[in-house]
Amino acid sequence: MSEGDVERAGKRVAKPAAGMVMDASRVSGEQTLVANEFSRVSTYTQPRTVTLDTKYQGAPQLAVWTGYGVLVTSKTGRRRIEVGPTTVLLDYDEGLEILSLSTGTPKTTVRALLTPYLQIDNNQVSDVVMVDTLDHVGARLQLSYRVDFEGDPLKWFTVENYVKLLCDHVRSVLKGELRKLSVEDFYSSSTGRIRDLILGPSPKDRDGAPGERRGMAFANGMRIVDVDVISVALNDDKIRGLLEAAQHDVVRTNIELSTLGRELGVIKQREQIARDTAEVKAQTKLRNDELARELATSDLATALARIANTLRETGERRKQVEVETEIDAFKTTARIERVKRERDQELAFAAIEQDKKIELLRAEAETAVQRFTAASGNFSEALVQLGRHETLVKVAEAWNTQRIIEGESLGDTLSRLFNNTPLKGLVDKLTLNGSAH
């Protein structure tokens, strides 16, 4: 249904009473009685009539799109909300509630839109708001609202023109709050201030990030969940030029300050890196010194442990040497005593043998004396001969104490000594004589 059809359907056309004469030149809606009396014509012709069959064949069917809703009412006052996507079948006594919505920009009721459909999700409503600042500077705000309907569905249709309600309330809020601000304060942060006034301040979550705004709620379940500030234009061009120039200066100053801040940040970072490097190097040197001290302490402890081990080993070795010395001394003493006992035994045995040999020598000496006495004559000649040949010394050397100890008799010595000499016969004779005796 178009807006023209709605307007024509909403207007009532007045019909003149029977027999009244109307001014044909003013058929646009004004009626004028041109005479106080009138007369009927002699004959009246009944107009032709056409009878139309206006009854529906079956129940009326209505398709409701996604995101839209309709209010179905009956003659008995029963009401129900149908939300799309769905198909609605109307009973014989049911009809649809009609909404009259403001149109145009800014929104007015001059050409209201009549519709039974209510968009409940992502409903876009645009408007233009004229506001004044504290210093009486006018501004034109072009806004676009995103509207959702929530809560009890029966409340959605309680307001016939929810667009007018929304726009009038937002205009009132913006005009009252922005009048408290100077044009400079408002123009520099207009978007943020308008969003805060309509949607509420942005909360912060635990991480510090901006959260979801609460929006602007209405009693009919309507809520403005978002607003798009399309444009903000000041009515005075000179003031707008001054603000833009001032804004350019602010931007230029901010850019210069930002550049200097970045340079300062770079310098700070460099110096911080230099300090961190110096601290790291100092910590490295301290750690190296600490490790060197720990290593020296470890080396000293190792050296002391080695010295202690050496001293212990030396002590153990000294004790071992002392023990070995005592053992050797004991062995030596035992060996000496054993050798002494052996020597004493040998000496005792030798003394016994010596006594026996002495007795034997005494016997042989006596025998030799007897022999020399018996052969004294021949022996004298032999001695003379021995004296000539200097053999007496040889006889004495040959028959020494060792020979006597070993048991060699004088006769044997003389036989051995004068063998192959002119005295051999005399010696044999003496020896033989001695043996016979």
Phi, psi and omega in degrees: 000125181280168180295325179295319178296319180297318180295316180295324179291331184275345181269142177261129179263122180280132177260140179287155178291158182296130177091353180281140180261127183254154176282116183292337181281351182230066181265011182281357179142337180271134181244137181229130177275117186267349180209153178278341180232153175209160182232147179280152174285166185289328181234152178231125181259122180292128179292151177293141180237148178237125179266120181257144176272096183266008179277138179284148172269100183091184182279143176295139182242136183228127178262119179260125183284169178294133180084007179239160177217153177228152178253117180261125180239153179240170180294336181274000179092006179285140183230140175210146181256130176246123182248131181282163007278127179198166176243126185252130174254118183272137173285174186295334182252015184255151176213180182252139176287134182258132175260143176245107189251138177293148180229176178085174178222111000290163186291132177221168179258015181297314178236080182287146178263119179265123183206143175273354186264135177243120177278116188262343180234135176054043178280119182263126179231120180254152183202161175239128183241131177258122183232164175235145180267182181297326181264025171062040174254123182278150180219148180248119183251123175255116188236157175222121183258145171250121190241136173236151175251134184218173179083213183289118182299331181294341178279345186295327184259012178289337177251121184292320182239082182290335178296316179296318178300314182296308185294317180298318182291317180294320178300317180297316181295313182294317180297318181291321184278322182286339176294343180276353185250147172285161183295327180292316179295319181291314186291330182286335182220046187293315184299312181296319181293319180295317179296321179294322181291324183272314186263348184091162180294151181278119179285161178252138177272189184295329180274000180088000180278149180295138181262192182276134179284155184282337180079179179251119184258151178236164184291335181274015179086003179276140179221130173277111184266343179199155179220136179249117178275099185287314180204153174228112184236131177277144181287329180268116182291325180296315179296321177297321177295317178298317180294321178294320176297315177298322179294322176298318177298318179296318180296317179297316178297318178297321179295316178298315178296321178296320178296314178297322178295319177295319177298317177297320178297320178296317179298315179299318179296319178298312180297321178297319177296319178297316178296317179298320179297315178298318179296319179296317178296317178298316177297322178296316179296316178299320179294320177297317177298318179298317178295323178295318177296317177298321179293318178296318177299318178296317178297317179298316179297321178295316179297316178297320177296319178296317178298316179297319177296320178297317179297318178296318179296320178297315178298317179296319179295319178298316177297320180295318178296318178299317179296315179297322178296316178298320179295316179296319179297319178295318178296317180298315179299316179295320179295317179298315180297319179295317179295321179297316179296321179295317178296317178300318178296317179298317179296321179297315178297320180293321180296320178296316180293323179296318178299319179295317179294323179297319178295321178294318179295322178299320179293318179293324179295318178296321179295318180295321179297320179294321179294315180294327178293322180289326183248043183290330182289303179299328182291328179296319177295321179296323179294321177299316179297320178296323179295322178294315183270006177056040181266351180297322178295321180296321179296319180293320180290323182290321182257070181265187184295324180297318179293323178296317181296319182289353175095013178278128182277166180295322180296319177297317180299317181291321178297318180290322185286321185258022175290139182062034175232164179299342182268002183298318181297317180296320181292321178296320179295320178292320181293320180292318177299320179295323182290324179295320176293000000 
